Amino acid sequence: MVLNEPEPLRRAPAAAGARRSGSGVPGGRRKQRVSMADVAELAGVSSQTVSRVSNGHPGVVSSTREQVLAAMRELGYRPNSAARALRYGRFNTIGVILFSLSSTGSSRTVEAIATHAAAEGYAITLIPIDVATQDNVLGAFTRMGELAVDAVIVIMEIHLLDTATVQLPPGAHVVVVDSDAGDRYSVVDTDQADGARGAVRHLLDLGHRTVWHVAGPESSYAAERRAQAWRAVLAEAGCPVPAPLRGDWSAESGYAAGLALAEEPGCTAVFAANDQMALGLLRAFHERGRSVPADISVVGFDDTPDAAFFIPPLTTVHQDFAEVGRRCVEGVLRRLRTGDDSCPGTDLVPARLVVRESTAPPRST
C-alpha cells in the first residue's frame, strides 16, 4: 500500500489568489462545509492522504502531515466524526452515567475520567440520573446509544446493582464505580473498608476508649462499607460500639450530629464518613466549647483539597480519585480493544490515612 504520493504525482497547489477568493475554498466556491477534497487541493495531496492524517495514521511522513495540517487550519476544516465512526466502527467517546454530581467522590471521579480519557484521545459524554430506577438506567443507556459512544462508565454510589432492580444492557462494554457488583460487572473503587479501618485504629491507638461514627446515607455503598469497617474494628478490639449518627454527606448534617455528640460526656473521638460532615462537627464542637483535639478528636474521609485548611487541619483518609479514574478508562478501553467482557471482579485502589492536627490522645482522667 502506498502511504505517501510520489512527488511527481502530486497536484500543484492552486495559485494563492484563487485559493483565497470567495470563502477561502479553492476556486472561490462558497461552501457551508469545507470538504476533504478542498484540503487535498490546497495541500497538493490526495484525499486518501488527507484521510490518513485526519485519522492519525502513522504511515504519513512528517513533512506531508504538516502540509496537510496547515491546509486544514487555513481552511478551517473539521473532520466528519460521524462518517469516520461509521467507517472505522468507533466514536472515540466514553459515556459516563452517574447518580450525583454534588458529592465530592462523583465530581472528582468524573474529572479524573475526563482527564485520562482525553490522554487516550477519547471524549466523554455525561448523563446524570436524578432518580435511580431500572427505567431511568435503561433510558440513560438508550440515550448513550443515540449519542454514539463506544463504552460506558457507571458511577453508582448507591446500593442498586446489588439487587435485581437494575440490570445493565447485555453486550455493552461497562465499568462500574462504587458498587458491590463485582460478581457480575467489572468494578473499580477505593478500598473503603481498609480506609475506614485505618481511621478507627488510629484513634484507638491514641488511647481513646471507643470511637463514635457519623455515617453517610444508608443507600450509599461507600457509606455502608465505612460503617461496617468502623463497627468491626471496635468489636475486634473489645470496645463499646456506640449507636451511629446518620448524615447525608453535607456539612449541615455533620453540624447536627456534632451538636448531639457534644452532649455525650464519654465522646472523645469521632470518625466522620466524609470531610464535609467532619467540617460540620468542628463547627458544632467549637460552638459548644469542646476543643478539637484536646476534648474530642475528629477524623474525616476523602482528603478534600480544603481539609488541610480546616481549623484545626483535618486528619482524614485520602482517596486517590485520579487513580480510580485512570483504572476506569483503562478498563473500558481494554474491553473495547479485546471485546472481552467475561471477567467481572473488583479492582480496589488503596486508601491511606493522612494525619494532621485534629487528632490527639484523650485528656488524662
Helices and strands as residue ranges (DSSP letters): G 7-9, H 16-20, G 26-28, H 36-43, H 47-54, H 62-75, H 81-88, E 93-98, H 104-119, E 123-128, H 134-146, E 151-155, E 174-177, E 186-190, H 192-205, E 212-215, H 221-236, E 245-246, H 251-261, E 269-272, H 275-287, E 297-302, G 307-309, E 315-318, H 321-338, E 345-349, E 352-354
